[in-house]
Amino acid sequence: MSKSADPILITMGEPSGIGPEIAAAAFDQLAGKINGYPLILVGDADIFREHRNAMIATKAKVRAIPGKPDTANAAAVIEAIEIAVGACLAGEAAAMVTAPIHKAILSEAGFAYPGHTEFLGHLTGVPRAVMMLASEKLRVVPLTIHTPLNQVPGAITQQAIVETAEIILKSLARDFGIAAPRLAVAGLNPHAGEDGLLGAEENEIIAPAVAALRARGFSVSGPLSADTLFHDEARKNYDAALTMYHDQGLIPIKTLSFWDGVNVTLGLPIVRTSPDHGTAFDIAGTGKADVRSMIAAIRSAALIANARRKADG
């Protein structure tokens, strides 16, 4: 169990993007601590040289040119993540916050995972890691994450829905302090299939999964039409929404909460959050990067770490 004296680690992300600068800027704005947790930056020693007294340096080095990612920097990007995960698993850190990585350049360098979520699942040995985007206005989870749209229908199974929903509901209780969490489940097709007229997945897969969850005592509704799931009145009826694919859930939350939305990985034995945006190569090194989402991610990591300490006794 973490203590408030344990640090929150912030990884540098893609060094040619805005990750290192928003990590350092957030550190400075928060004066190196939050809610009693010290902040420590994890990454290349030269990139964080102005914070050398609050840094864990990677052995791998980088040569970063703003806006120009290089496969040669992949080793340090990956190592920073591994360092933070290892510290959290060892009980030496309360949480980790990751700056954005560039998936394409890591893939080109031989990285076998489509994103942070899948890599963190591998490092921590969990069968299913779940990506939640969360803000004060909305919490949403895409069932399929970095999956091409034409592969989504084949990836939707009753087992995947049930397992993901259980992780969400348990996290809402443990990490967000919601005593009786409610989950809304979106359909895949327009109008949630229109009773089979516009698709069979709702009747054949999603509805049976919802029924199975209800039978286990969970408060779950669906399948619901995604086009009416996210307006103000609808959001009062649930604590989180499970959508079937990436954009079905991320477009609403990025519209509602672009600068204060936070990526939270559920289902891990550690606490991990990240900003809800990418590497922004077009403004890297210009001083124009907005630090708000990184600060929101750090605040969320501290709140979840506190909630887990309380829930776990």
PEVEN-V893280 format. One record per residue. N is the residue number from 0. RES is the residue in three letters. PSI is psi in whole degrees, 0 to 359 (NA if undefined). D_FIRST is the distance of its C-alpha to the first C-alpha in Angstrom with 2 decimals. Layout:
BEGIN
n/res/psi/d_first
N/RES/PSI/D_FIRST
N/RES/PSI/D_FIRST
END
This chain:
BEGIN
n/res/psi/d_first
0/MET/135/0.00
1/SER/158/3.79
2/LYS/160/6.71
3/SER/340/10.12
4/ALA/346/11.63
5/ASP/146/10.00
6/PRO/160/12.77
7/ILE/125/13.67
8/LEU/138/15.98
9/ILE/114/19.31
10/THR/156/21.46
11/MET/336/25.24
12/GLY/203/26.36
13/GLU/118/30.09
14/PRO/342/31.62
15/SER/357/34.99
16/GLY/200/33.63
17/ILE/357/32.19
18/GLY/303/28.56
19/PRO/322/28.64
20/GLU/324/30.64
21/ILE/330/28.51
22/ALA/312/25.33
23/ALA/320/27.14
24/ALA/320/28.73
25/ALA/318/25.54
26/PHE/313/24.06
27/ASP/316/27.27
28/GLN/328/27.52
29/LEU/4/24.05
30/ALA/34/24.89
31/GLY/13/21.97
32/LYS/160/19.18
33/ILE/126/17.99
34/ASN/37/16.49
35/GLY/352/15.39
36/TYR/123/13.85
37/PRO/150/16.28
38/LEU/137/17.81
39/ILE/132/18.80
40/LEU/142/21.46
41/VAL/119/21.64
42/GLY/198/25.16
43/ASP/135/28.63
44/ALA/326/29.36
45/ASP/320/32.62
46/ILE/321/31.38
47/PHE/29/28.82
48/ARG/333/31.11
49/GLU/354/31.23
50/HIS/36/27.50
51/ARG/337/27.47
52/ASN/356/25.48
53/ALA/51/22.53
54/MET/144/22.78
55/ILE/120/21.76
56/ALA/141/25.03
57/THR/151/25.78
58/LYS/322/28.27
59/ALA/141/30.28
60/LYS/161/32.49
61/VAL/154/33.83
62/ARG/97/37.17
63/ALA/128/36.65
64/ILE/121/39.56
65/PRO/129/38.64
66/GLY/358/39.45
67/LYS/86/40.21
68/PRO/150/37.41
69/ASP/132/37.96
70/THR/338/36.74
71/ALA/341/36.62
72/ASN/356/33.50
73/ALA/321/31.57
74/ALA/318/30.09
75/ALA/322/28.40
76/VAL/313/27.14
77/ILE/318/25.55
78/GLU/321/24.22
79/ALA/318/22.42
80/ILE/315/20.54
81/GLU/321/19.79
82/ILE/313/18.54
83/ALA/317/16.08
84/VAL/315/14.83
85/GLY/318/14.64
86/ALA/320/12.61
87/CYS/316/9.98
88/LEU/327/10.11
89/ALA/359/10.01
90/GLY/17/6.82
91/GLU/355/9.69
92/ALA/147/9.73
93/ALA/331/8.18
94/ALA/167/10.99
95/MET/144/14.47
96/VAL/127/17.82
97/THR/130/20.82
98/ALA/160/24.40
99/PRO/141/27.03
100/ILE/165/28.38
101/HIS/105/31.93
102/LYS/320/31.88
103/ALA/317/35.56
104/ILE/326/35.58
105/LEU/319/32.56
106/SER/318/34.36
107/GLU/331/37.51
108/ALA/359/35.69
109/GLY/6/34.67
110/PHE/128/31.17
111/ALA/4/30.85
112/TYR/142/28.62
113/PRO/348/29.96
114/GLY/181/27.06
115/HIS/312/23.46
116/THR/311/22.26
117/GLU/323/23.91
118/PHE/319/22.88
119/LEU/323/19.17
120/GLY/318/19.64
121/HIS/313/21.38
122/LEU/327/18.91
123/THR/355/15.96
124/GLY/25/18.38
125/VAL/149/18.27
126/PRO/334/21.69
127/ARG/116/21.80
128/ALA/139/20.21
129/VAL/131/21.48
130/MET/117/22.64
131/MET/135/22.65
132/LEU/125/24.61
133/ALA/142/23.70
134/SER/181/25.41
135/GLU/338/26.44
136/LYS/334/29.48
137/LEU/143/28.29
138/ARG/129/25.54
139/VAL/144/27.04
140/VAL/125/26.20
141/PRO/129/28.90
142/LEU/313/29.11
143/THR/137/30.75
144/ILE/269/29.52
145/HIS/62/31.56
146/THR/127/34.31
147/PRO/143/38.00
148/LEU/324/39.51
149/ASN/352/42.08
150/GLN/355/39.42
151/VAL/310/37.40
152/PRO/321/39.42
153/GLY/342/39.04
154/ALA/352/35.26
155/ILE/116/34.90
156/THR/159/34.39
157/GLN/319/33.55
158/GLN/317/30.66
159/ALA/319/29.16
160/ILE/313/29.52
161/VAL/313/28.01
162/GLU/318/24.97
163/THR/317/24.36
164/ALA/319/24.97
165/GLU/319/22.51
166/ILE/317/19.71
167/ILE/310/20.92
168/LEU/320/21.20
169/LYS/323/17.78
170/SER/322/16.28
171/LEU/324/18.65
172/ALA/311/17.26
173/ARG/316/13.49
174/ASP/337/13.58
175/PHE/359/16.85
176/GLY/29/17.03
177/ILE/113/20.35
178/ALA/320/21.12
179/ALA/76/24.00
180/PRO/146/23.80
181/ARG/134/27.11
182/LEU/132/27.78
183/ALA/135/31.11
184/VAL/123/32.28
185/ALA/154/35.00
186/GLY/173/37.95
187/LEU/317/38.95
188/ASN/166/42.59
189/PRO/138/44.50
190/HIS/31/44.60
191/ALA/39/42.09
192/GLY/347/44.89
193/GLU/54/47.54
194/ASP/36/47.70
195/GLY/348/48.11
196/LEU/325/50.74
197/LEU/13/48.51
198/GLY/152/46.28
199/ALA/349/45.13
200/GLU/324/41.37
201/GLU/310/40.64
202/ASN/324/42.63
203/GLU/334/41.85
204/ILE/305/38.14
205/ILE/312/36.34
206/ALA/315/37.82
207/PRO/325/37.16
208/ALA/317/33.48
209/VAL/318/33.27
210/ALA/321/35.09
211/ALA/321/32.70
212/LEU/318/29.70
213/ARG/321/31.60
214/ALA/337/32.46
215/ARG/4/28.79
216/GLY/8/28.59
217/PHE/151/27.24
218/SER/97/29.02
219/VAL/135/30.44
220/SER/148/33.74
221/GLY/178/35.85
222/PRO/138/37.23
223/LEU/148/38.11
224/SER/125/40.34
225/ALA/334/38.33
226/ASP/349/41.09
227/THR/17/40.59
228/LEU/344/36.82
229/PHE/6/35.79
230/HIS/169/38.20
231/ASP/312/37.22
232/GLU/320/38.19
233/ALA/323/36.69
234/ARG/346/33.22
235/LYS/347/33.18
236/ASN/0/33.11
237/TYR/162/29.76
238/ASP/339/26.21
239/ALA/155/26.16
240/ALA/137/28.90
241/LEU/115/28.96
242/THR/168/31.84
243/MET/339/33.54
244/TYR/168/33.70
245/HIS/297/32.53
246/ASP/335/35.16
247/GLN/328/35.50
248/GLY/326/32.16
249/LEU/332/31.77
250/ILE/313/35.21
251/PRO/314/34.57
252/ILE/327/31.30
253/LYS/338/32.67
254/THR/318/35.76
255/LEU/325/33.97
256/SER/52/31.13
257/PHE/319/31.90
258/TRP/349/30.56
259/ASP/11/27.52
260/GLY/146/26.44
261/VAL/138/23.12
262/ASN/121/22.23
263/VAL/127/18.86
264/THR/118/18.03
265/LEU/159/17.01
266/GLY/3/16.17
267/LEU/156/13.83
268/PRO/359/10.42
269/ILE/167/9.91
270/VAL/125/11.26
271/ARG/131/14.88
272/THR/167/17.81
273/SER/162/21.30
274/PRO/156/24.58
275/ASP/55/26.97
276/HIS/175/29.82
277/GLY/203/31.13
278/THR/341/32.34
279/ALA/57/35.45
280/PHE/331/37.62
281/ASP/338/40.55
282/ILE/4/39.14
283/ALA/133/37.05
284/GLY/0/38.08
285/THR/349/40.19
286/GLY/7/37.91
287/LYS/353/38.10
288/ALA/136/34.55
289/ASP/128/32.84
290/VAL/356/29.37
291/ARG/317/28.53
292/SER/325/26.66
293/MET/317/24.47
294/ILE/320/23.67
295/ALA/321/22.97
296/ALA/320/20.55
297/ILE/317/18.67
298/ARG/318/18.71
299/SER/320/17.49
300/ALA/318/14.50
301/ALA/318/13.57
302/LEU/318/14.39
303/ILE/321/12.42
304/ALA/318/9.19
305/ASN/316/10.17
306/ALA/320/11.24
307/ARG/320/8.16
308/ARG/319/6.42
309/LYS/315/9.86
310/ALA/325/10.44
311/ASP/0/7.67
312/GLY/NA/8.68
END
